[in-house]
Amino acid sequence: MNLIARAKAILLHPREEWQIITEESTNIQNLYKEYIMILAGIGPIASIIGMSIVGISLPFVGSFRVPLTTSIASSVVNYLMTLAGVYVFALIIDALAPTFSGEKNFGQAFKLATYSSTAAWIAGIFTIIPAMSVLGILGCYSLFLLYTGLPILMKVPKEKALGYTITVVIAAIIIFMIIGAVSHTFISYPVPNMPVPNIR
C-alpha cells in the first residue's frame, strides 16, 4: 500500500476509494505500521515544534515557549492514546452496526476507523504554528469520510448512514476529549500575573 496515494485518493475521491478498500484483506498490524503510526504522528510532532520552538501567544500574558520536555511528554501521551483510540473507534463502529441494520465486521470497521481519520491526522500539521491551529477544523472532513464509508464497508442502508455517523461521531468525540484532557495535563498554561518562563 502506498501511503501517499491512499491518503490522496481517500481525501479526493472517497466513495470510489471506499469501494477499493472494502475489497482489501485487513491486516491490523500492517495498517498500524504502514499508515496509522505515520499519519497519527504528524500532529504530535508539529505540536512539539509549535509549542517549544515557535512558541505560543496568549492575550494579556505574552508569548512563551513550553519547555521541550513538557511538550514531548504531552505529545507522546497524545500519540499513544490516538493509536489506542483508533482501535476503540473501530470497536464502537463494529458494535453499533447492527443497530443501524449494518453487518458486524471488525476488519471492515478497523479500516473505516483508520482511513476516515486521514483528514484529521493530516490537519494536525497546522499546530506547527499555534496561531494557525484553528485551521485544524479542516480535519472535520473526516466526518464526511466516515459518512461516505459506513454504507460501503459496514453495509448500512444509505438512509440510516447519517444516524449511524452521528452516533459514532458522538462516541468518537468523547474518546478524543479524553485523549486531549489527558495529554494536556502535562502542560501548565500561564495566566495573568503569573511568572512566565522564556517570554520573547
Contacts in CASP RR format, 6 or more apart in sequence:
PFRMAT RR
TARGET T0000
AUTHOR 0000-0000-0000
METHOD contacts of the structure
MODEL  1
MNLIARAKAILLHPREEWQIITEESTNIQNLYKEYIMILAGIGPIASIIG
MSIVGISLPFVGSFRVPLTTSIASSVVNYLMTLAGVYVFALIIDALAPTF
SGEKNFGQAFKLATYSSTAAWIAGIFTIIPAMSVLGILGCYSLFLLYTGL
PILMKVPKEKALGYTITVVIAAIIIFMIIGAVSHTFISYPVPNMPVPNIR
1 30 0 8 1.000
1 34 0 8 1.000
1 35 0 8 1.000
3 34 0 8 1.000
3 35 0 8 1.000
3 38 0 8 1.000
3 39 0 8 1.000
6 17 0 8 1.000
6 35 0 8 1.000
6 115 0 8 1.000
7 39 0 8 1.000
7 118 0 8 1.000
7 122 0 8 1.000
9 16 0 8 1.000
9 17 0 8 1.000
9 20 0 8 1.000
10 17 0 8 1.000
10 18 0 8 1.000
10 21 0 8 1.000
10 115 0 8 1.000
10 118 0 8 1.000
10 145 0 8 1.000
11 118 0 8 1.000
11 119 0 8 1.000
11 122 0 8 1.000
11 141 0 8 1.000
11 145 0 8 1.000
14 144 0 8 1.000
14 145 0 8 1.000
14 148 0 8 1.000
14 149 0 8 1.000
15 148 0 8 1.000
15 149 0 8 1.000
15 152 0 8 1.000
17 115 0 8 1.000
18 115 0 8 1.000
18 148 0 8 1.000
18 149 0 8 1.000
18 152 0 8 1.000
18 153 0 8 1.000
19 152 0 8 1.000
21 111 0 8 1.000
21 115 0 8 1.000
21 153 0 8 1.000
22 108 0 8 1.000
22 111 0 8 1.000
22 152 0 8 1.000
22 153 0 8 1.000
24 111 0 8 1.000
26 107 0 8 1.000
26 108 0 8 1.000
26 110 0 8 1.000
26 111 0 8 1.000
28 107 0 8 1.000
28 110 0 8 1.000
31 110 0 8 1.000
31 111 0 8 1.000
31 114 0 8 1.000
32 83 0 8 1.000
35 114 0 8 1.000
35 115 0 8 1.000
36 83 0 8 1.000
36 86 0 8 1.000
36 114 0 8 1.000
36 117 0 8 1.000
37 83 0 8 1.000
39 117 0 8 1.000
39 118 0 8 1.000
39 121 0 8 1.000
39 122 0 8 1.000
40 79 0 8 1.000
40 82 0 8 1.000
40 83 0 8 1.000
40 86 0 8 1.000
40 117 0 8 1.000
40 121 0 8 1.000
41 79 0 8 1.000
41 82 0 8 1.000
41 121 0 8 1.000
42 121 0 8 1.000
42 122 0 8 1.000
42 124 0 8 1.000
42 125 0 8 1.000
43 75 0 8 1.000
43 78 0 8 1.000
43 121 0 8 1.000
43 124 0 8 1.000
43 125 0 8 1.000
43 127 0 8 1.000
44 75 0 8 1.000
44 76 0 8 1.000
44 78 0 8 1.000
44 79 0 8 1.000
44 82 0 8 1.000
45 75 0 8 1.000
46 124 0 8 1.000
46 125 0 8 1.000
46 126 0 8 1.000
46 127 0 8 1.000
46 128 0 8 1.000
47 71 0 8 1.000
47 74 0 8 1.000
47 75 0 8 1.000
47 78 0 8 1.000
47 124 0 8 1.000
47 127 0 8 1.000
47 128 0 8 1.000
48 68 0 8 1.000
48 71 0 8 1.000
48 72 0 8 1.000
48 75 0 8 1.000
49 128 0 8 1.000
50 56 0 8 1.000
50 71 0 8 1.000
50 127 0 8 1.000
50 128 0 8 1.000
50 129 0 8 1.000
50 130 0 8 1.000
51 65 0 8 1.000
51 66 0 8 1.000
51 70 0 8 1.000
51 71 0 8 1.000
51 74 0 8 1.000
51 130 0 8 1.000
51 187 0 8 1.000
52 65 0 8 1.000
52 66 0 8 1.000
52 67 0 8 1.000
52 68 0 8 1.000
52 70 0 8 1.000
52 71 0 8 1.000
52 72 0 8 1.000
53 65 0 8 1.000
54 128 0 8 1.000
54 129 0 8 1.000
54 130 0 8 1.000
55 63 0 8 1.000
55 64 0 8 1.000
55 65 0 8 1.000
55 66 0 8 1.000
55 130 0 8 1.000
55 200 0 8 1.000
56 63 0 8 1.000
56 64 0 8 1.000
56 65 0 8 1.000
56 66 0 8 1.000
56 130 0 8 1.000
56 189 0 8 1.000
57 63 0 8 1.000
57 130 0 8 1.000
57 131 0 8 1.000
58 64 0 8 1.000
58 189 0 8 1.000
58 190 0 8 1.000
60 192 0 8 1.000
61 190 0 8 1.000
61 191 0 8 1.000
61 192 0 8 1.000
61 194 0 8 1.000
61 196 0 8 1.000
62 196 0 8 1.000
62 199 0 8 1.000
63 199 0 8 1.000
63 200 0 8 1.000
64 190 0 8 1.000
64 196 0 8 1.000
64 197 0 8 1.000
64 198 0 8 1.000
64 199 0 8 1.000
64 200 0 8 1.000
65 197 0 8 1.000
65 198 0 8 1.000
65 200 0 8 1.000
66 187 0 8 1.000
67 197 0 8 1.000
67 198 0 8 1.000
70 186 0 8 1.000
70 187 0 8 1.000
71 187 0 8 1.000
73 186 0 8 1.000
74 183 0 8 1.000
74 184 0 8 1.000
74 186 0 8 1.000
74 187 0 8 1.000
75 183 0 8 1.000
77 182 0 8 1.000
77 183 0 8 1.000
77 186 0 8 1.000
78 179 0 8 1.000
78 180 0 8 1.000
78 183 0 8 1.000
81 178 0 8 1.000
81 179 0 8 1.000
81 180 0 8 1.000
81 182 0 8 1.000
81 183 0 8 1.000
82 179 0 8 1.000
85 175 0 8 1.000
85 176 0 8 1.000
85 179 0 8 1.000
86 110 0 8 1.000
86 113 0 8 1.000
86 114 0 8 1.000
86 117 0 8 1.000
87 110 0 8 1.000
87 113 0 8 1.000
88 175 0 8 1.000
89 113 0 8 1.000
89 117 0 8 1.000
89 168 0 8 1.000
89 171 0 8 1.000
89 172 0 8 1.000
89 175 0 8 1.000
90 106 0 8 1.000
90 107 0 8 1.000
90 109 0 8 1.000
90 110 0 8 1.000
90 112 0 8 1.000
90 113 0 8 1.000
90 114 0 8 1.000
91 106 0 8 1.000
91 109 0 8 1.000
92 168 0 8 1.000
92 171 0 8 1.000
92 172 0 8 1.000
92 175 0 8 1.000
93 109 0 8 1.000
93 112 0 8 1.000
93 113 0 8 1.000
93 150 0 8 1.000
93 154 0 8 1.000
93 168 0 8 1.000
94 104 0 8 1.000
94 105 0 8 1.000
94 106 0 8 1.000
94 107 0 8 1.000
94 109 0 8 1.000
94 154 0 8 1.000
95 104 0 8 1.000
96 164 0 8 1.000
96 167 0 8 1.000
96 168 0 8 1.000
96 171 0 8 1.000
97 103 0 8 1.000
97 104 0 8 1.000
97 105 0 8 1.000
97 109 0 8 1.000
97 154 0 8 1.000
97 155 0 8 1.000
97 156 0 8 1.000
97 164 0 8 1.000
98 104 0 8 1.000
99 164 0 8 1.000
99 167 0 8 1.000
100 156 0 8 1.000
100 157 0 8 1.000
100 160 0 8 1.000
100 161 0 8 1.000
100 163 0 8 1.000
100 164 0 8 1.000
100 167 0 8 1.000
101 156 0 8 1.000
101 157 0 8 1.000
101 160 0 8 1.000
102 154 0 8 1.000
102 155 0 8 1.000
102 156 0 8 1.000
102 157 0 8 1.000
102 160 0 8 1.000
103 154 0 8 1.000
103 155 0 8 1.000
105 153 0 8 1.000
105 154 0 8 1.000
108 153 0 8 1.000
108 154 0 8 1.000
109 153 0 8 1.000
109 154 0 8 1.000
111 153 0 8 1.000
112 146 0 8 1.000
112 149 0 8 1.000
112 150 0 8 1.000
112 153 0 8 1.000
112 154 0 8 1.000
115 145 0 8 1.000
116 142 0 8 1.000
116 145 0 8 1.000
116 146 0 8 1.000
116 149 0 8 1.000
117 142 0 8 1.000
118 142 0 8 1.000
118 145 0 8 1.000
119 138 0 8 1.000
119 139 0 8 1.000
119 140 0 8 1.000
119 141 0 8 1.000
119 142 0 8 1.000
119 145 0 8 1.000
120 139 0 8 1.000
120 140 0 8 1.000
120 141 0 8 1.000
120 142 0 8 1.000
122 139 0 8 1.000
123 135 0 8 1.000
123 136 0 8 1.000
123 137 0 8 1.000
123 138 0 8 1.000
123 139 0 8 1.000
123 141 0 8 1.000
124 136 0 8 1.000
124 139 0 8 1.000
126 132 0 8 1.000
126 133 0 8 1.000
126 134 0 8 1.000
126 135 0 8 1.000
126 136 0 8 1.000
126 138 0 8 1.000
127 133 0 8 1.000
127 136 0 8 1.000
143 165 0 8 1.000
143 169 0 8 1.000
146 165 0 8 1.000
146 168 0 8 1.000
146 169 0 8 1.000
147 161 0 8 1.000
147 162 0 8 1.000
147 165 0 8 1.000
150 156 0 8 1.000
150 161 0 8 1.000
150 164 0 8 1.000
150 165 0 8 1.000
150 168 0 8 1.000
151 157 0 8 1.000
151 158 0 8 1.000
151 161 0 8 1.000
154 164 0 8 1.000
156 164 0 8 1.000
190 196 0 8 1.000
END
